[in-house]
């Protein structure tokens, strides 16, 4: 089975959030990225922080790996991140 997830925005609690198409922010911002796992009977909400010092720009995939009792399930959210550069050309 493949693991998948949905990007979330405006997350206030486990019951108050909105679905998003992608995670979007500006390079140099500190953000918390929230996503909901799409897994049988387990719509868990997970997050991780992106620091202002993390080098992120452009579009990128989110690779997922879940280990439950030694059983590893993996997945990829293609083009999950869109990070705008603060530099103008």
DAFENBEL-V922413 format. One record per residue. RES is the residue in three letters. PSI is psi in radians with two decimals (999 if undefined). Layout:
BEGIN
res = {RES;RES}
psi = {PSI;PSI}
END
This chain:
BEGIN
res = {UNK;UNK;UNK;UNK;UNK;UNK;UNK;UNK;UNK;UNK;UNK;UNK;UNK;UNK;UNK;UNK;UNK;UNK;UNK;UNK;UNK;UNK;UNK;UNK;UNK;UNK;UNK;UNK;UNK;UNK;UNK;UNK;UNK;UNK;UNK;UNK;UNK;UNK;UNK;UNK;UNK;UNK;UNK;UNK;UNK;UNK;UNK;UNK;UNK;UNK;UNK;UNK;UNK;UNK;UNK;UNK;UNK;UNK;UNK;UNK;UNK;UNK;UNK;UNK;UNK;UNK;UNK;UNK;UNK;UNK;UNK;UNK;UNK;UNK;UNK;UNK;UNK;UNK;UNK;UNK;UNK;UNK;UNK;UNK;UNK;UNK;UNK;UNK;UNK}
psi = {2.42;2.57;2.41;2.94;2.81;2.32;2.52;2.67;2.88;0.83;2.07;-0.54;-3.09;-0.31;-0.13;1.81;2.96;2.59;2.58;2.84;-0.63;2.96;2.19;2.37;3.05;2.39;2.34;-0.20;2.63;2.15;2.72;2.14;2.14;2.47;2.69;2.17;2.45;1.68;2.45;2.12;0.38;1.37;0.98;2.53;2.24;2.80;2.81;2.75;2.47;2.08;2.77;-0.40;-0.15;2.34;1.71;2.28;2.62;-2.68;2.41;2.81;2.73;2.05;2.28;2.50;2.07;2.19;1.96;1.80;0.65;-0.14;2.06;2.20;2.36;2.80;2.98;2.31;1.85;2.40;0.72;-0.52;2.40;1.83;2.05;2.40;2.56;-0.14;2.35;2.58;999}
END
